[in-house]
């Protein structure tokens, strides 16, 4: 997933942390949440299946597995010459070669105007391969998935710290008025100014910390790094999402046990954000997802 923008960073509802978790069964809820996160990662067209990311030029882009195409798919992911993706302003059209068909929701077709919204990915399938197109600031990118990806086959599971009471902390939401913009840099060194609705403040190990939220929806999304990074957790940082934005000044339970790895921890074909400097904490958060995941061999 190109992850310059914040909305797609939420990944799926499975990764949401309820702002208020008053029930006594929160550890069971965390275990169920982790199971859903695992299932989401392993699904068809999930991060483990990604097999290519191809920025496209305006006009015609030929694609297929032969080396003379503009977009060269890996061997085994279709015919040598599959067709053409034509990029016009506000419109992307796929037209296949005679005898080649793609499928969407069981319907075969040889031509299609592709949706380009990264939040509603318009996947089409040709054999074991699938692809969709996203638009970023006027640039169009084709992302390819392979249901038989080696990464998917050898993946043995996410790895987590044990769920601990100490990392379910009381926090307070402080909105910015007016809302601010903060610079978010991604792994390609691209910078985007993202809205920040406010920050949360909490105590951990006797010290007060704060995290700026990014994005503009009904919840709170954080990109953070702590002193476990590069030791037991993913070096660039992790993510956390609170499903429902607390009221200004409201105290709520922030569950750091649900800190999770970004897609870049699983696939080289994603473009993840890095934490802003104010979200690099002088603390060890020995909770949430570890790194690396389990793989065969």
N, C-alpha and C positions, 0 to 999 in steps of 0.2 A: 504494500500500500504506500503510495506516495503520501508522506505524512507531514508535509509542510503545514497543511491546514489542520485545525484542531478537531473539527467535528469527526473526521474519520478515525481520530486517535482513540476514540472510546471503544473501538473494536467490536464490542457486542454487549448486550444487556447483561450477559453473564459476569461481566467484570465490574458491575456497579456495587458500590458500598452504600447501603441504606443510611441516611443521615441519622435516624433514630433506630436503634436496635435494642429495645427495652426487654425483649423476651429473654428468659434465662437460658434459652437453647442456642445462644449465638455461636458457640463452638461447632455445634452440629450444622448450623447455617453456613459457617465458613467452610466446613468440609464439603457440603453440597455445592457451594459456589466454586470451589476448586475443581470439583468433578465436572461442572459445566464448562469451566475454562479449558479443561483438558479436552473435552469433547469438541468444543468450538475450534480449537487449534488443529485437531485431526481431521476435520470435515473436508469434503470435496471443495476445491477452490479455496481452501484455507492457506495459511502462511506456509505450511510445510510442503504444499504442492507447487509453489511458485517456481517457474523455470526460466523466466526472462522478463526484462523490463526494457522497452524500446521507445525512446523518444522519436517522434515522427516529424518529417519535414512537411511544409505545405505542399499540396498537390498529391500526386500519386506515389504510393509506397508499396512496392511489390513485396510479397512475403511467401515463405515456404522454406523447405529444408536445404535447397540448393544454395551454393555460395554466391551466385550471381544476383540474389534478391537484395532489396534494400533492407529488409528485415529477415534475418536468417534464424529460423527455429532450430533447436537441437535435433540431431538425428532421431528418427523414430516418431517425431511429432507431426506427421503429415506428409503429403506429397512434396516433391521437389519444388513445384510451382503451384501455389494454392490459390493465389488471387491478388487483389489490389485493395489497399486501404487508401481512400482519397480523403484528404484533409482540406476542407474549406472553412472559412470563418463561420463558426457556430454550427458546423455540420460535418460529420464523419461518416463515410459510406464504405461498407465492405462489399466487394463484388468478387465472387469466386470464379475460378476457371471452369470451363465445361467439364462435367463429370464429377466435380467436387461439390459436396453439400455440407452445410453446417446445420446445427439443430439448436433450438431453444424451446424448452418446455415440451419436448417431443415433436415439435413442428419442424420439418426440414425446409431449408431455404438456400438460395444461392446468392442472395443480395439482401442487404439490410442497412438501414440508417441506425447507427449505434448511439445509444445514450452515453453521455460522458460525465454524469454526476458521480463523484467518488463515494457518495453516501448511498447510492442506489446503483450498484454495479450491474451493468448490462452484459452478463456472461453469455457467450455462445460456445458451442462445443463441436469439435471435429475429431472423432475418434477419442483417443485418450487425452487429447489436448483441449483446453478451453482458453478463451481470452476475452478481455474487455478493454475498453478505452476510457481514460480519464482526462479531464482538462485541468491544467494548472496555469493560471495567469496567462491564458492564451496559447499555452503549449499543450500538445496532445501526446499522450503516452499510452502505448499498448502494453498491457501486462498479460503474460502467458502463464498458464498453470498446467501441470502434468499429473494426472491421477496416479501414475505409477512412479512418481518422483522417488529417487533414491533417498533423499532427505526424509521423506514421509515413511518409507519402508524401514529405515534403520532407527527412527525415532522411538525411544523407549519411555518417554514421559517427562513432564515437568518435574522439577525438584523443589520442595518447599521446606522451610523451617517448620517446626512444630508450632501449632497455634498457642499463643501465650497471652495470658491476661494482661501482662505488663505493657503490651503493645496495642491494647485497645484503650485509647486515652481520651480524656475529656478535652474538647477543643472549642474554640469560639470563632465564629465567622465575622469578619470585619469588612464590609463592602467599601469599595472606592467610590467616592461621589465627587466629581463625575467618574465614570468608568475610565480606567487607564488603558494604554497600549504598552505591551512589553515586547522586546525583540526576542524572537525564538530562532535559534540557529539549528539547522538539521545536519545530518551526517555528511551531506554533500557540500557543506559550508554555505548553503543558501539561507538567507535571512528573511523572515517575515514578521511584520508587526501584528501581534495578536491581541484581542481584547482581554483584559483582566478584570473580572467583576469584583475582586477583592482578595483577601488572604485569610488563612486560618492560623490561629495561634494555639499552641499546646505545650504542655510540659512533658519531658521525657528524661528519665534519670536525673531529676532534680533541676533540669535546665529548661528555659523557655525557648521554643523554636517557632518559626513561622514559615509558611509556604504560600507563594503566590499562585492563585488559580489562573488558568488560561482557557479561553473559549467563552462562548456566549450561548448557553442553553440552560435547561432547568436544573442542572447539577453543577458540581465542581470537579474540574479535572486538573491533576497535578503531574508535572514531570519533575522528578527529584533525584538527587544522588546523596548517598551518605557514606560513612567511613568503611562500610563493608564492600564498597564498589571495587572490583578488581581483585578481591580476595575470595569472598563467598557469593557475591552477587554480580550481576551484569555490569561490566566496567563503565559504560557511558551513563547508566542510571536506570531508574524504573519509573513506573506510572501508578497512579492511584485515582480512582473516580468515586465521588460521592453522588449517589443517584439523585438526591433531592437537595437543592440548595437550602441551607438553613436560613432562618430569619436573621436579620442583622443583630449581632450581639448574642444570638442564641447559643447556648452550650449544647453540644451534641457529642456522640461517641465516634471518634475517628479510628477506624480499624486498620492499623498498619500491617496487620496480618494479611491484608489483601493487596499489598504492593505487588505488582506483577511486571514481568519483562515486556519490553516493546517488541514489535514484530521483527526488528533487526536482530534480535537474539536468536531467531530461528531461520531467517532467510536473508540472503544477500540482495534480494530484489525488492527491498522496501527502503523507504527514506524516512528515518525516524528523527524526531526532534531531540535535541539535547537540553538538559535542564538549564534554565537561566541561573546566573551566578548566585542570586539570592535564594535559590532552592537547593544549593549545595550545603548540606547540613554538617555541622561539627558534632556528629553523633553517630553511634553504631545502631542501625535498625536491623537487628538480627531477627527479622520477621519477614513473612511474605515469601516471594519466589527467589530461589537460588539460581546459580549459574556455574557450569553449563548444564543443560538438560541431559537426561540419560540417552545414550545412543549405543547401538551395537558396535563392538569391535573397537 
